[in-house]
Amino acid sequence: MKLYQSLGPNPRVVLMYLAETGVQVDRQFVDIMAAENRQPDFSAKSPLAHTPLLELDDGSCIAESIAICEYMDETLGGHALLGATAAERARTRMLMRIVDQLVVVPMTAGFRGAEGMPMFESRLLCLPDAAADLKRLAADGLAQVDRLLGEGPWLAGERFSLADILLYSFVEFGAMVGQPPDPALTNLAAWRDRVAARPAAIDSANPQLGIGEPA
Ligand SMILES: N[C@@H](CCC(=O)N[C@@H](CS)C(=O)NCC(=O)O)C(=O)O
């Protein structure tokens, strides 16, 4: 099994999953800034030529960060971060869908229509006229997540889950690309500090390093 990873919040979700669980897989860095992901060898493996990508021993491939983590959790991770029961897993999936729709989708579309435009405009539909509104939508999504978090400690309550990893990767990405969370969202700020204190948050920050390798 081999994981293809790169810069960016989506590969970070998988790296943080690996760092949290201790699941070991071979890993290869793909330089998306140099368009390595769009070379025929790689794009034949991935439906949208995206990273992360997990290649199984039989040569078949799984794209999409959450699908990869779910596969690993089911086969190697002992349901560590989805949940121990069907009800827990359903709750984690519910929270991930909320985070995806309310935060990830508008945040990334807002980025593509503004700061990220030079990287994407030659090959993807970018919406510069909508970028400010998309960012407002993502900020509103974070406000809704702040309410869902309440006192926490985690999105699912007492149980740290893949939903926290997904949200954290995109809160950190947003902070780097001009969409930092509103400091008035105090539940989110306290939760972000709690996640940042987990070793996996540090170990997953640099996709070019091995997990736990000193920066
Ligand atoms: N929904 C996908 C998104 C994957 C994605 O957009 N990956 C980015 C890195 S964060 C990528 O490979 N970009 C390369 C490109 O656009 O050329 C997932 O969850 O994995």
Ligand as a Chemical Component Dictionary entry (heavy atoms), coordinates in Angstrom:
data_LIG
# 
_chem_comp.id                   LIG 
_chem_comp.type                 NON-POLYMER 
_chem_comp.pdbx_formal_charge   0 
_chem_comp.three_letter_code    LIG 
# 
loop_
_chem_comp_atom.comp_id 
_chem_comp_atom.atom_id 
_chem_comp_atom.alt_atom_id 
_chem_comp_atom.type_symbol 
_chem_comp_atom.charge 
_chem_comp_atom.model_Cartn_x 
_chem_comp_atom.model_Cartn_y 
_chem_comp_atom.model_Cartn_z 
_chem_comp_atom.pdbx_ordinal 
LIG N1  N1  N 0 -11.811 16.431 -2.137 1  
LIG C1  C1  C 0 -10.446 16.024 -2.355 2  
LIG C2  C2  C 0 -9.628  17.262 -2.689 3  
LIG C3  C3  C 0 -8.222  16.911 -3.131 4  
LIG C4  C4  C 0 -7.425  18.137 -3.535 5  
LIG O1  O1  O 0 -7.961  19.164 -3.990 6  
LIG N2  N2  N 0 -6.093  18.017 -3.395 7  
LIG C5  C5  C 0 -5.213  19.093 -3.751 8  
LIG C6  C6  C 0 -4.145  19.254 -2.666 9  
LIG S1  S1  S 0 -4.852  19.913 -1.196 10 
LIG C7  C7  C 0 -4.516  18.752 -5.060 11 
LIG O2  O2  O 0 -4.141  17.627 -5.287 12 
LIG N3  N3  N 0 -4.327  19.739 -5.930 13 
LIG C8  C8  C 0 -3.602  19.535 -7.130 14 
LIG C9  C9  C 0 -4.111  20.327 -8.275 15 
LIG O3  O3  O 0 -5.144  20.969 -8.155 16 
LIG O4  O4  O 0 -3.443  20.287 -9.293 17 
LIG C10 C10 C 0 -9.918  15.268 -1.101 18 
LIG O5  O5  O 0 -10.579 15.324 -0.046 19 
LIG O6  O6  O 0 -8.888  14.596 -1.184 20 
# 
loop_
_chem_comp_bond.comp_id 
_chem_comp_bond.atom_id_1 
_chem_comp_bond.atom_id_2 
_chem_comp_bond.value_order 
_chem_comp_bond.pdbx_ordinal 
LIG N1  C1  SING 1  
LIG C1  C2  SING 2  
LIG C1  C10 SING 3  
LIG C2  C3  SING 4  
LIG C3  C4  SING 5  
LIG C4  O1  DOUB 6  
LIG C4  N2  SING 7  
LIG N2  C5  SING 8  
LIG C5  C6  SING 9  
LIG C5  C7  SING 10 
LIG C6  S1  SING 11 
LIG C7  O2  DOUB 12 
LIG C7  N3  SING 13 
LIG N3  C8  SING 14 
LIG C8  C9  SING 15 
LIG C9  O3  DOUB 16 
LIG C9  O4  SING 17 
LIG C10 O5  DOUB 18 
LIG C10 O6  SING 19 
# 
